[in-house]
Amino acid sequence: MNIFETIKQETDGFADKIAIIEGDRNITYRQLILSSEAVASSLKEKGVSPFHRVGLLCSDSIDYITVSLAVLSLSAVIVPVATEHTETEVNNILDSIMVDFLVFEKDAYDCNDACIMQSTGISGREFYFKDRENKRRPDSEYYKLNPAFIRFSSGTTGESKGVVLSHESIIERTDAADKGLNITHNDTVLWVLSMSFHFVVTILLFLRRAATIVLCSSPFPEALIEGITKHKGTFIYASPFHYNLLTHMDSLSPGSFQNIRLAISTAMKLPENIADGFNSKFGLELSEAYGVIEAGLPFINLSPDKNRRSSVGRALPDYEVGVVNKDEDGVGLIHIRGKGMLDAYFSPWQGRNSILKDGWFNTGDLGKIDEDGFLTITGRGKDVINFAGMKVFPYEVEAVINQFPGVKASLVYGEPHPGYGQLPMAKIVPRDGVDRSSLPDSLRKYCYRKLAQYKVPKGFEIVNEIRRTPSGKIKR
């Protein structure tokens, strides 16, 4: 089974339909398939074969999708690398996932020994190819899967993981999600999220159903306004951050969203004020969704109204939800099981059977279910900071901060924010003799060199000590 072949077969009757629009450029399904096969031929000549892990460092574009499909068609494995990452972070991902080859957009990565990647399938950007000559081999269980995708995650403990998804799991979870999204060839999807973080359930599903995808992230918000007005989008998949911006744009009239049949809010909890502001201006209620990289998209609030705004809805047909260790208010840990669950964690290797307990995945998130089966998320996974839909792991940021010469200890935490969800903040214990007044500015500059911009704390507070447990662990 191969997701590329599945897309190829399912879109066979829509060969001349526009698949993707990017600014003034567009590509039909026939052209997309042919372009992907041309890129695949070039990759194969360079040594890419099944099970190889191919890092992709590229901004969202037609070419991003083309190269991804090319990798999948060879039964090689995509490892998406966000352009927001610093060079240190990129190298950490490449090393942790044992990436064999790196395909990157010009100027996205500093590498002198890479070669230009020439292919008739690439039309809008200049790509480079690097053979990393990786000598390490994954766990033997890796080769018993049919792996297609590995999304790097540093995890809540600071331990690298990497969620492994097989072709079978991707097909299962896209089918499962579509029982809520109901995507068809008549849909025009307005896309604003990062493909490095959102690709498997969404982009691949849209392609399977022969929808038209309008890339609206650059330049934002101009491209999104054009998608709404010129391309008459029918479906939008965005974060509360994006919806809040749209609400406050004078260039969008109250009737701008009249063609939208479904507006999904995802990546972070939908604040009441954003949902209310969007509905008040456009007369459209946002549908909050709850996705988990390990499980797919099991929840979409398909019955949105003012009384249900805090809920992510009922579990979709192919999923079950359980809340365990409930407190007196019915709040407990959210467990999910269903189709398309992850196949493994890559580093250190953990197979599905050791992760799932009787098929159940512990999300680490807190929530409660009402008498009608609607799930409400009351707290995100332990310690994870959700900044505008981007996950920030405190342990990772603290590890960087603690390397700064003037820092003795640090604590990174999330501070609630009505627009961004949470802001990453830091408490700093300086070393003796360090100038406390200048430390925050110099530390902030240091962090911007070492971390992706969204991970850098928005505030640094100088403190004398950080509370710890009797065993020496930080109290969070």
KAZI-V852761 format. One record per helix or strand of 2 or more residues. SS is the DSSP state (H for helix, E for strand). FROM is the first residue (numbers start at 1). TO is the last residue. Records with the same first field share a line. If there is no record, write none. Layout:
# KAZI-V852761
SS->FROM-TO + FROM-TO
This chain:
# KAZI-V852761
H->3-10 + 12-14 + 29-45 + 62-73 + 87-96 + 140-144 + 167-181 + 203-208 + 222-229 + 240-247 + 272-282 + 306-308 + 352-355 + 394-401 + 436-450 + 453-455
E->18-22 + 25-28 + 53-57 + 77-81 + 101-105 + 115-117 + 127-131 + 147-151 + 163-166 + 188-191 + 212-215 + 235-239 + 262-266 + 287-292 + 296-300 + 311-313 + 319-324 + 332-338 + 344-345 + 350-351 + 360-369 + 375-379 + 384-387 + 390-393 + 407-417 + 421-430 + 459-462
